[in-house]
Amino acid sequence: MAELKFHPIRHSHKEFLAKATTRKGFVEAYDALSLEYQVANQMLKARTRAGLTQSAVAERMGTTKSAVSRLESAGKHAPSLETIKRYAQAVGCELQVKLIQKIT
């Protein structure tokens, strides 16, 4: 049987964005998902600070690793506040939501 070797692929989000922003319609689509990207980023940072894997978070939430992966994927899934609350609790955080008046 052939031996498979893992070779991680280097990824730079800044480089990705620099290249992607040249594509027609990308900026508008990216901006439309701004809030989702912010939430996903906060979730990933919280999990990292807690030193947990997706599997560990899933176990604490009583769900699957793939469900946690979907939660952390901006724009692909719109989780309920209850689900985000459970995620926050699993990574040792408290969920806070603010409505901030727009300045016009």
Backbone as ProteinMPNN parsed JSONL, in Angstrom:
{"seq_chain_A": "MAELKFHPIRHSHKEFLAKATTRKGFVEAYDALSLEYQVANQMLKARTRAGLTQSAVAERMGTTKSAVSRLESAGKHAPSLETIKRYAQAVGCELQVKLIQKIT", "coords_chain_A": {"N_chain_A": [[0.848, -1.179, 0.0], [0.534, 2.213, -0.813], [2.284, 4.862, 0.757], [0.903, 7.658, 2.288], [1.675, 11.034, 2.542], [1.358, 13.86, 4.548], [1.184, 17.14, 3.507], [1.091, 20.255, 4.491], [-0.692, 23.081, 3.235], [0.319, 26.312, 2.686], [-1.398, 29.176, 3.726], [-2.414, 32.435, 3.221], [-4.473, 34.813, 4.397], [-4.554, 37.522, 3.821], [-3.175, 37.651, 1.374], [-4.916, 36.113, -0.166], [-7.239, 37.757, -0.119], [-6.242, 40.033, -1.432], [-5.827, 39.078, -4.02], [-8.386, 38.074, -4.628], [-10.047, 40.334, -4.547], [-9.775, 41.492, -6.989], [-11.477, 40.227, -8.663], [-14.559, 40.45, -10.418], [-17.408, 41.601, -8.727], [-16.694, 40.471, -6.307], [-16.003, 42.111, -4.047], [-18.443, 43.318, -3.335], [-19.954, 41.046, -2.646], [-18.412, 40.017, -0.558], [-18.504, 42.127, 1.282], [-21.217, 42.067, 1.86], [-21.385, 39.894, 3.5], [-20.151, 40.653, 5.793], [-20.853, 40.849, 8.599], [-21.305, 38.144, 9.218], [-18.732, 37.114, 8.773], [-17.376, 38.45, 10.816], [-18.566, 37.342, 13.113], [-17.87, 34.618, 12.796], [-15.085, 34.871, 12.939], [-14.778, 35.771, 15.584], [-15.699, 33.496, 16.915], [-13.783, 31.567, 16.187], [-11.474, 32.706, 17.326], [-12.163, 32.625, 20.046], [-12.352, 29.857, 20.474], [-9.729, 29.128, 19.955], [-8.377, 30.565, 21.993], [-9.369, 29.136, 24.15], [-8.116, 26.81, 23.745], [-9.153, 24.588, 22.452], [-10.225, 21.896, 20.312], [-12.252, 21.466, 17.335], [-13.619, 19.105, 17.65], [-13.605, 18.776, 20.446], [-15.154, 20.964, 21.232], [-17.533, 20.272, 19.998], [-18.209, 17.963, 21.449], [-18.668, 19.082, 23.98], [-20.874, 20.617, 23.347], [-22.68, 18.742, 22.658], [-22.947, 17.825, 20.049], [-21.883, 17.313, 16.623], [-18.556, 17.228, 15.147], [-18.583, 18.127, 12.524], [-20.818, 19.768, 12.551], [-19.947, 21.849, 14.191], [-17.906, 22.787, 12.593], [-19.423, 23.81, 10.461], [-20.702, 25.889, 11.837], [-18.572, 27.594, 12.25], [-18.029, 28.486, 9.745], [-18.289, 31.162, 7.812], [-21.137, 32.609, 6.302], [-22.142, 30.268, 5.155], [-23.926, 29.071, 6.787], [-26.569, 29.894, 8.934], [-26.646, 30.202, 12.1], [-28.775, 29.809, 14.996], [-29.426, 32.122, 17.714], [-29.492, 30.732, 20.089], [-27.918, 28.481, 19.506], [-25.439, 29.706, 19.052], [-25.057, 30.698, 21.604], [-24.753, 28.301, 23.037], [-22.38, 27.419, 21.87], [-20.65, 29.489, 22.69], [-20.694, 29.063, 25.465], [-19.52, 26.537, 25.52], [-16.895, 27.123, 24.846], [-16.078, 28.579, 26.956], [-17.054, 31.194, 27.18], [-19.18, 34.134, 27.259], [-22.075, 35.09, 25.597], [-22.722, 38.175, 24.096], [-24.908, 40.587, 22.815], [-25.331, 43.438, 20.856], [-27.251, 46.205, 19.828], [-26.566, 48.787, 17.808], [-27.085, 52.133, 17.221], [-27.327, 53.486, 13.995], [-25.304, 55.98, 12.536], [-26.357, 58.665, 10.798]], "CA_chain_A": [[0.0, 0.0, 0.0], [1.313, 3.44, -0.919], [2.278, 5.704, 1.951], [0.461, 9.025, 2.05], [2.327, 11.997, 3.413], [0.621, 15.118, 4.671], [1.959, 18.347, 3.228], [0.175, 21.387, 4.679], [-0.64, 24.151, 2.244], [0.408, 27.619, 3.313], [-2.51, 30.043, 3.347], [-2.387, 33.794, 3.756], [-5.771, 35.439, 4.128], [-4.289, 38.822, 3.195], [-2.857, 37.393, -0.035], [-6.16, 35.67, -0.783], [-8.091, 38.92, -0.33], [-5.625, 40.899, -2.438], [-6.089, 38.47, -5.332], [-9.834, 37.913, -4.823], [-10.706, 41.627, -4.75], [-9.689, 41.872, -8.403], [-12.573, 39.565, -9.389], [-15.797, 41.222, -10.503], [-18.473, 41.257, -7.795], [-16.207, 39.9, -5.044], [-16.051, 43.083, -2.949], [-19.835, 43.461, -2.924], [-20.363, 39.804, -1.986], [-17.653, 39.935, 0.689], [-19.06, 43.138, 2.183], [-22.553, 41.637, 2.256], [-21.229, 38.874, 4.54], [-19.258, 41.221, 6.803], [-21.248, 40.462, 9.95], [-21.074, 36.709, 9.355], [-17.286, 36.928, 8.913], [-16.995, 38.92, 12.148], [-19.005, 36.346, 14.091], [-17.025, 33.432, 12.625], [-13.761, 35.217, 13.439], [-14.872, 35.778, 17.047], [-15.831, 32.111, 17.36], [-12.477, 30.911, 16.037], [-10.562, 33.263, 18.33], [-12.571, 32.111, 21.358], [-11.979, 28.435, 20.547], [-8.266, 29.093, 20.037], [-8.013, 30.982, 23.355], [-9.744, 28.056, 25.058], [-7.244, 25.667, 23.461], [-10.018, 23.459, 22.125], [-10.42, 21.486, 18.924], [-13.661, 21.418, 16.955], [-14.177, 17.886, 18.249], [-13.833, 19.028, 21.871], [-16.306, 21.878, 21.326], [-18.705, 19.474, 19.622], [-18.543, 17.098, 22.578], [-19.241, 19.933, 25.026], [-22.185, 21.098, 22.887], [-23.553, 17.604, 22.388], [-23.187, 17.794, 18.602], [-20.796, 16.694, 15.868], [-17.474, 18.089, 14.688], [-18.997, 18.762, 11.265], [-21.758, 20.851, 12.898], [-19.112, 22.946, 14.677], [-17.235, 23.311, 11.403], [-20.405, 24.647, 9.756], [-20.908, 27.104, 12.637], [-17.4, 28.458, 12.098], [-17.904, 28.853, 8.325], [-19.096, 32.361, 7.548], [-21.947, 32.694, 5.099], [-22.705, 29.001, 4.709], [-24.911, 28.597, 7.751], [-27.047, 30.972, 9.805], [-27.041, 29.565, 13.353], [-29.661, 30.548, 15.887], [-28.757, 32.694, 18.882], [-29.359, 29.655, 21.073], [-26.762, 27.677, 19.119], [-24.23, 30.505, 19.311], [-24.931, 30.723, 23.06], [-24.19, 27.004, 23.432], [-20.988, 27.429, 21.419], [-19.925, 30.388, 23.593], [-20.567, 28.369, 26.737], [-18.582, 25.424, 25.33], [-15.513, 27.638, 24.782], [-15.835, 29.357, 28.158], [-17.384, 32.604, 26.954], [-20.556, 34.595, 27.414], [-22.517, 35.786, 24.389], [-23.316, 39.491, 24.275], [-25.409, 41.126, 21.556], [-25.618, 44.87, 20.962], [-27.815, 46.918, 18.688], [-25.957, 50.101, 17.849], [-27.776, 53.045, 16.317], [-26.551, 53.966, 12.855], [-25.108, 57.427, 12.432], [-26.714, 59.063, 9.414]], "C_chain_A": [[0.892, 1.239, 0.0], [1.174, 4.268, 0.355], [1.875, 7.124, 1.572], [1.157, 9.941, 3.036], [1.535, 13.294, 3.38], [1.571, 16.274, 4.43], [1.017, 19.534, 3.357], [0.386, 22.454, 3.624], [-0.648, 25.473, 2.982], [-0.74, 28.483, 2.81], [-2.347, 31.395, 4.018], [-3.698, 34.457, 3.377], [-5.58, 36.785, 3.433], [-3.978, 38.657, 1.71], [-4.106, 36.956, -0.799], [-7.052, 36.862, -1.11], [-7.535, 39.834, -1.416], [-5.92, 40.37, -3.844], [-7.594, 38.436, -5.627], [-10.52, 39.237, -5.118], [-10.614, 42.114, -6.187], [-10.809, 41.23, -9.227], [-13.839, 40.395, -9.309], [-16.831, 40.693, -9.509], [-17.997, 40.738, -6.444], [-16.388, 40.861, -3.88], [-17.473, 43.227, -2.427], [-20.3, 42.229, -2.152], [-19.676, 39.665, -0.622], [-18.216, 40.904, 1.722], [-20.443, 42.735, 2.707], [-22.501, 40.603, 3.384], [-20.351, 39.36, 5.695], [-19.604, 40.771, 8.223], [-20.987, 38.976, 10.198], [-19.588, 36.412, 9.538], [-16.806, 37.374, 10.293], [-17.36, 37.896, 13.219], [-18.123, 35.101, 14.009], [-15.625, 33.687, 13.184], [-13.739, 35.213, 14.966], [-14.945, 34.348, 17.592], [-14.488, 31.392, 17.293], [-11.477, 31.405, 17.072], [-10.88, 32.72, 19.72], [-12.165, 30.655, 21.521], [-10.473, 28.296, 20.686], [-7.794, 29.474, 21.438], [-8.287, 29.874, 24.367], [-8.873, 26.822, 24.847], [-8.009, 24.412, 23.103], [-10.029, 23.157, 20.634], [-11.912, 21.56, 18.615], [-14.333, 20.197, 17.582], [-14.499, 18.089, 19.723], [-15.044, 19.942, 22.077], [-17.586, 21.108, 21.017], [-19.15, 18.592, 20.779], [-19.205, 17.909, 23.691], [-20.635, 20.434, 24.655], [-23.179, 19.969, 22.682], [-23.919, 17.516, 20.922], [-21.986, 17.146, 17.918], [-19.742, 17.722, 15.465], [-17.888, 18.811, 13.407], [-19.982, 19.899, 11.523], [-20.981, 22.069, 13.393], [-18.378, 23.59, 13.507], [-18.17, 24.223, 10.609], [-20.652, 25.955, 10.507], [-19.783, 28.107, 12.412], [-17.17, 28.898, 10.658], [-18.846, 30.003, 8.016], [-19.87, 32.228, 6.25], [-22.591, 31.408, 4.648], [-23.854, 28.535, 5.588], [-25.304, 29.768, 8.642], [-27.54, 30.347, 11.114], [-27.964, 30.441, 14.177], [-28.849, 31.142, 17.031], [-28.544, 31.628, 19.949], [-28.136, 28.79, 20.769], [-25.467, 28.429, 19.38], [-23.988, 30.609, 20.815], [-24.305, 29.422, 23.574], [-22.724, 26.909, 23.043], [-20.156, 28.279, 22.377], [-19.686, 29.71, 24.935], [-19.529, 27.251, 26.644], [-17.126, 25.886, 25.304], [-15.202, 28.574, 25.949], [-16.099, 30.841, 28.019], [-18.853, 32.87, 27.261], [-20.911, 35.349, 26.136], [-23.148, 37.111, 24.766], [-23.721, 40.0, 22.897], [-25.749, 42.593, 21.779], [-26.283, 45.35, 19.679], [-27.31, 48.35, 18.801], [-26.628, 50.984, 16.791], [-26.832, 53.529, 15.22], [-26.439, 55.484, 12.921], [-25.374, 57.808, 10.993], [-26.39, 60.5, 9.147]], "O_chain_A": [[1.883, 1.301, 0.727], [0.098, 4.36, 0.946], [2.436, 7.716, 0.651], [1.217, 9.65, 4.231], [1.103, 13.756, 2.324], [2.623, 16.379, 5.061], [0.23, 19.804, 2.449], [1.508, 22.694, 3.178], [-1.523, 25.725, 3.811], [-1.022, 28.518, 1.612], [-2.165, 31.483, 5.232], [-4.001, 34.642, 2.198], [-6.361, 37.145, 2.552], [-4.459, 39.431, 0.882], [-4.328, 37.375, -1.935], [-7.563, 36.978, -2.224], [-8.293, 40.352, -2.235], [-6.229, 41.145, -4.749], [-8.019, 38.735, -6.743], [-11.491, 39.263, -5.875], [-11.309, 43.057, -6.564], [-11.061, 41.641, -10.359], [-14.155, 40.97, -8.268], [-17.096, 39.493, -9.454], [-18.803, 40.58, -5.527], [-16.88, 40.46, -2.825], [-17.691, 43.256, -1.216], [-20.964, 42.353, -1.122], [-20.3, 39.241, 0.351], [-18.386, 40.552, 2.89], [-20.792, 43.026, 3.851], [-23.464, 40.455, 4.137], [-19.865, 38.551, 6.486], [-18.717, 40.352, 8.967], [-20.506, 38.596, 11.265], [-19.216, 35.567, 10.352], [-15.924, 36.743, 10.875], [-16.568, 37.615, 14.118], [-17.679, 34.586, 15.035], [-15.046, 32.813, 13.83], [-12.794, 34.712, 15.574], [-14.326, 34.033, 18.609], [-14.102, 30.693, 18.23], [-10.718, 30.615, 17.633], [-9.973, 32.393, 20.484], [-11.686, 30.257, 22.583], [-9.989, 27.452, 21.44], [-6.93, 28.811, 22.011], [-7.533, 29.695, 25.324], [-8.884, 25.899, 25.662], [-7.574, 23.302, 23.409], [-9.863, 24.051, 19.804], [-12.736, 21.698, 19.519], [-15.491, 20.264, 17.994], [-15.538, 17.635, 20.203], [-15.854, 19.723, 22.978], [-18.599, 21.275, 21.696], [-20.345, 18.489, 21.057], [-20.193, 17.468, 24.277], [-21.475, 20.652, 25.528], [-24.38, 20.206, 22.548], [-25.051, 17.179, 20.576], [-21.167, 16.503, 18.575], [-20.002, 18.925, 15.446], [-17.571, 19.988, 13.231], [-19.984, 20.89, 10.793], [-21.323, 23.201, 13.051], [-18.248, 24.813, 13.45], [-17.757, 25.284, 10.14], [-20.796, 27.009, 9.888], [-20.012, 29.317, 12.386], [-16.207, 29.613, 10.381], [-20.063, 29.825, 7.966], [-19.334, 31.793, 5.231], [-23.509, 31.442, 3.829], [-24.661, 27.701, 5.177], [-24.446, 30.549, 9.055], [-28.715, 30.001, 11.23], [-27.937, 31.667, 14.066], [-27.722, 30.718, 17.287], [-27.522, 31.629, 20.635], [-27.402, 28.411, 21.682], [-24.501, 27.849, 19.877], [-22.839, 30.608, 21.256], [-23.433, 29.447, 24.443], [-21.912, 26.379, 23.801], [-19.092, 27.854, 22.826], [-18.583, 29.781, 25.478], [-18.751, 27.042, 27.575], [-16.228, 25.14, 25.692], [-14.191, 29.276, 25.937], [-15.442, 31.657, 28.666], [-19.643, 31.954, 27.488], [-20.12, 36.16, 25.654], [-24.004, 37.171, 25.649], [-22.971, 39.863, 21.93], [-26.381, 42.946, 22.774], [-25.908, 44.94, 18.581], [-27.595, 49.04, 19.779], [-26.719, 50.615, 15.62], [-25.697, 53.926, 15.482], [-27.379, 56.173, 13.318], [-24.7, 57.334, 10.078], [-26.625, 60.992, 8.043]]}, "name": "protein", "num_of_chains": 1, "seq": "MAELKFHPIRHSHKEFLAKATTRKGFVEAYDALSLEYQVANQMLKARTRAGLTQSAVAERMGTTKSAVSRLESAGKHAPSLETIKRYAQAVGCELQVKLIQKIT"}
